[in-house]
Amino acid sequence: MKVLLVSPALRNMDVYQVRARGCMPPLNLMYMAAVLLRGGHEVKIIDLYAEGLSETEFLARAREFGPELADKLGDRGLGDRGRCLNT
Protein backbone atom coordinates (compact mmCIF):
# COMPACT_ATOMS: atom_id res chain seq x y z
CA MET A 1 0.00 0.00 0.00
CA LYS A 2 1.23 3.52 -0.80
CA VAL A 3 1.11 5.67 2.35
CA LEU A 4 1.68 9.43 2.52
CA LEU A 5 2.62 10.97 5.89
CA VAL A 6 2.43 14.76 6.17
CA SER A 7 3.98 17.08 8.73
CA PRO A 8 2.00 20.35 8.56
CA ALA A 9 3.35 23.86 8.14
CA LEU A 10 3.16 25.11 11.72
CA ARG A 11 2.31 28.80 11.73
CA ASN A 12 1.31 29.50 15.32
CA MET A 13 4.52 28.70 17.16
CA ASP A 14 6.41 30.87 19.61
CA VAL A 15 10.10 31.71 19.09
CA TYR A 16 11.35 28.75 21.16
CA GLN A 17 9.22 26.29 19.21
CA VAL A 18 10.39 27.75 15.90
CA ARG A 19 14.04 27.33 16.92
CA ALA A 20 13.47 23.78 18.19
CA ARG A 21 11.37 22.74 15.17
CA GLY A 22 13.85 24.31 12.78
CA CYS A 23 16.48 21.72 13.63
CA MET A 24 14.27 18.68 14.16
CA PRO A 25 12.91 16.43 11.42
CA PRO A 26 9.46 14.91 11.99
CA LEU A 27 10.81 11.95 13.99
CA ASN A 28 7.33 10.67 14.81
CA LEU A 29 6.54 10.30 11.11
CA MET A 30 9.96 8.77 10.47
CA TYR A 31 9.28 6.10 13.11
CA MET A 32 5.88 5.39 11.59
CA ALA A 33 7.43 5.20 8.11
CA ALA A 34 10.06 2.71 9.33
CA VAL A 35 7.37 0.38 10.67
CA LEU A 36 5.32 0.70 7.48
CA LEU A 37 8.38 0.04 5.30
CA ARG A 38 9.15 -3.10 7.28
CA GLY A 39 5.58 -4.18 6.61
CA GLY A 40 6.18 -3.92 2.88
CA HIS A 41 4.44 -0.59 2.25
CA GLU A 42 5.70 2.23 0.06
CA VAL A 43 5.94 5.40 2.18
CA LYS A 44 6.53 9.08 1.45
CA ILE A 45 6.92 11.86 4.02
CA ILE A 46 6.22 15.47 3.10
CA ASP A 47 7.35 18.03 5.68
CA LEU A 48 5.42 21.19 4.80
CA TYR A 49 7.24 23.22 7.46
CA ALA A 50 10.71 22.39 6.11
CA GLU A 51 9.82 22.49 2.42
CA GLY A 52 7.60 25.58 2.48
CA LEU A 53 5.29 24.21 -0.20
CA SER A 54 2.19 26.09 -1.27
CA GLU A 55 -1.10 24.22 -1.09
CA THR A 56 -1.01 23.78 -4.88
CA GLU A 57 2.55 22.40 -4.81
CA PHE A 58 1.70 20.06 -1.95
CA LEU A 59 -1.41 18.70 -3.66
CA ALA A 60 0.48 18.20 -6.92
CA ARG A 61 3.25 16.27 -5.17
CA ALA A 62 0.77 14.23 -3.15
CA ARG A 63 -1.31 13.33 -6.18
CA GLU A 64 1.84 12.46 -8.14
CA PHE A 65 2.74 9.92 -5.44
CA GLY A 66 -0.83 8.55 -5.58
CA PRO A 67 -1.27 7.31 -2.01
CA GLU A 68 -3.92 4.83 -1.02
CA LEU A 69 -3.78 6.27 2.50
CA ALA A 70 -2.74 9.74 3.66
CA ASP A 71 -2.36 10.98 7.21
CA LYS A 72 -1.49 14.38 8.61
CA LEU A 73 0.10 14.95 11.98
CA GLY A 74 -1.84 17.66 13.77
CA ASP A 75 -1.50 19.56 17.02
CA ARG A 76 -3.25 16.80 18.95
CA GLY A 77 -1.77 13.80 17.24
CA LEU A 78 -2.95 12.06 14.11
CA GLY A 79 -5.82 13.61 12.25
CA ASP A 80 -7.48 13.26 8.85
CA ARG A 81 -6.81 9.51 9.13
CA GLY A 82 -7.59 7.58 6.01
CA ARG A 83 -8.21 10.58 3.82
CA CYS A 84 -7.42 9.88 0.17
CA LEU A 85 -6.10 12.43 -2.31
CA ASN A 86 -7.65 10.84 -5.37
CA THR A 87 -9.96 13.81 -6.03
N, C-alpha and C positions, 0 to 999 in steps of 0.2 A: 504494500500500500504506500502511496506517496503522501507524506505528511509535511505540512508547512507549519513551522513554529515562528511566531512573530513577537518581537519585543517592541512595545510601542514607543513612539516619540514622547518622552515625558516633558511636559511644558510647565508644570506647576511645582517645580522643585526649588528648595532654598539653595543658597550658595554652597553649603556643605554637601548637600546631596548631588549637586551638579559636579563638584570636584570629585566626589567618590565615584559617581556613575561614569564620569569621563574616563576613568582608568580601569573600569571593570567590565568585562564582557558579560553577556547574559548567562551566567554559569548555570542557573536553574534550567534554562532551555538546552544548554549543552549537555547536562546530565540526562535530561529526557531524551535528547537525540541519540545519545550513546546507547541507551536501553532499547530504543526503537531500532537503531541500526543492528544491534545484536539479534533482534527479533526478525531481521530480514527486510525491514522497511527502508524505503528511500526517503531521506529526510533533508529538508532545507530550512535554515534559520535566516530570517531577515530581521536585522536590528535597525529599526527605524530611527532610533536616537543617534546611533553611530553613523548611519549612512545618509541621514537627512533627506530621505526621498519624499517627493510630493505624493499626494494621494494617487494621482494618475500614474506616476512612475512605479509606486508600490503595486497597484492593481495590475499593471502590465507585467511586472516581474512575477507576481503571484500566478497570474493566469498562464504565463509562459511555462511555469513549472507544472501547472495542472494538478494540484493536489486533490486527493480524494477526501482528505481531512485537513482542516486548518484550525489552529488554536492561537489565541492571543493572550499574552500574559498581561493581566490588568493590575490595578492597585490592590485588589483584594484576592489575588491568586488567579487561577485560570478562569477565563470568561470566553464567551462566544464559542463554546465547545461544540465541535462537530459542524461548524458552519463551512459550507462549500463555496468556492469562488467560481463556479461554473456558470455564472450569469453574465 
